[in-house]
Structures are given as C-alpha cells and as structure tokens.
Amino acid sequence: MSHQAITNQHAREYHDNGYTIVRGMFTPQETELLYQTALEDELVRKNAFDLNDQTGKKTKLTLWYKPGDDIYGLLTRSKRMVDGVQTLLGKGEVCHYHSKLMQKEPRVGGAWEWHQDYGYWYKSGFLFPDAMISVMVALSEATVENGCLQVIKGSHKLGRVEHGFAGEQVGAKMEYVNACLERMELVYVELKPGDTLFFHSNILHRSEANNSDRARWSMISAYNLSYNKPAFDDNQSSITPITMVDDDAILAGKGSTLSDQSDFLQKQNDVALK
Ligand SMILES: O=C(O)CCC(=O)C(=O)O
C-alpha cells in the first residue's frame, strides 16, 4: 500500500494555521509494526516516566534524543518524514531534537495542559521558533473520547506566550489562552493510525485525559534546523544534521527495538520536562 507525502497545499495550511495533517503518511503495515514493537519494547517500558497533570492524573512518556537504527529512528529519519519537515521549515539542515512515545492508557492517562512547545524549548536558548516543529504519528486511533490533541488554529502567529507551571508540566498563562479561545477556532485533531500531524512550535495545544477504554499511543518527534543552536544547553542532537534513510528502511528494519545507547531523558525531581 502506498503512503502519502507533504504537498504544497499542506505547506500553505501549515503556514496559515500552524498545523497540517497528512492522512495515511505511514502505511497500516508500518504503523502496526511500530506500535507492536513499542508495546513489547522493554526499554520503552523501563525508561518511561509519568508527568502529573493538574488533577494528579499521570501521563506516561518515554523520551530520547539520538535517533538510532531501531524502527523509531528509521521512521524519524525516513525520507518522507525529513522531506516533509524540510518543506515546512524551509532552508537549513534538518536535525532531530528528540522523540517521545506517548502512552495514554485507558482511564488513567492524564491531560496535557495548554502550552506551546516553544514554551519549554526557549528555556534552553533556542532563539528561532520558526526553525522548530513537532510531528505526531498516530499509532492507535486518536479521538475526542480518548483525549486527542486539541489546537487553537492560527495561534502560532501570537509569538511566545508566557508560561508557568501546571502540575508537573509547563502551562501557558490562561488569560492568553482564554483570549485566543474567544477569537480563534479550537480544533480537535482526530487521527487514524498512520495519520501524521505537523505542528509549529508556537501553536497552543493541549489534550484531555483518556477517560475511554481505548489506549492512545503516538510518537512525537521534534525537529530543529542546525543554525538554531541552543544558547543555554549543550544538546548535540538538535544541531546534528540527520542521516536520512530510504522510506523502505522502516519495514526492512523488521521492528528492531530501542538500544540502551538511545540517550534517554530521565525524570528529574522538580522540573517540568520535555
Ligand atoms: O499527546 C498529547 O496528548 C499531548 C502531547 C503534547 O502536548 C506535547 O508533546 O507537546
């Protein structure tokens, strides 16, 4: 089965709205292989940590920086993904900042508070938000019921909004969020497995807790252009140009799991992470 790629129409949507969805960007076979690998991957489980939302519900994720030769790395480095990111970010060398497997389990998976990804990232001294993007690949269906992502359409044009803490997460100042919600459209991003959402680092987004009986798993990879070197952080992955692989590599890798060289983020005691 063939896969879809980014078109000029997607690029227009991204620049106008702060996000775009490529339906069927990864085939059912690729997505199923990745999901099954993730479900059984011991290192995903071992390196997962919880972040409390404001109600104390826990949202679980596993985050690593360096993309490897495992199935996740092959997907994040695949030609179709890197070409898509390049088209949306424009001139510059595409680098992989980090990837995370989001594991929103039935009934217990917590919310993500309103934030911009750049609300986290500017603290590391990344100066150019337009050089940063997140890409969410749905591994299972994402619906309103199981807490799909919500975005405020066009909010990437605000620039960075002030952020404080919200539970163990970073949250945008709600005065700004509410002002946006009065003026701009709130969109629930429902996705089928393999659908892929590209979103700007300054778009306001959140998700609600998973109150359904169905898990919502996704992989979110963040990319940066190499000229956007963080001023207060020596993170290397975000400024190392990605080594691209053929699209066929995802299936050819036969579901290889993460390695312990993967450079995992471990939860620290008192800081909101990402
Ligand atoms: O997957 C989700 O529910 C939200 C994730 C998110 O907001 C993020 O990673 O920035």
PDBQT file of the ligand as one rigid body, heavy atoms in Angstrom, charges set to zero:
ROOT
HETATM    1  O1  LIG A 301      -0.012  13.693  23.166  1.00  0.00    +0.000 OA
HETATM    2  C1  LIG A 301      -0.607  14.506  23.847  1.00  0.00    +0.000 C 
HETATM    3  O2  LIG A 301      -1.679  14.242  24.369  1.00  0.00    +0.000 OA
HETATM    4  C2  LIG A 301      -0.060  15.876  24.077  1.00  0.00    +0.000 C 
HETATM    5  C3  LIG A 301       1.372  15.974  23.787  1.00  0.00    +0.000 C 
HETATM    6  C4  LIG A 301       1.872  17.363  23.798  1.00  0.00    +0.000 C 
HETATM    7  O3  LIG A 301       1.164  18.292  24.024  1.00  0.00    +0.000 OA
HETATM    8  C5  LIG A 301       3.264  17.614  23.507  1.00  0.00    +0.000 C 
HETATM    9  O4  LIG A 301       4.042  16.665  23.425  1.00  0.00    +0.000 OA
HETATM   10  O5  LIG A 301       3.632  18.780  23.360  1.00  0.00    +0.000 OA
ENDROOT
TORSDOF 0
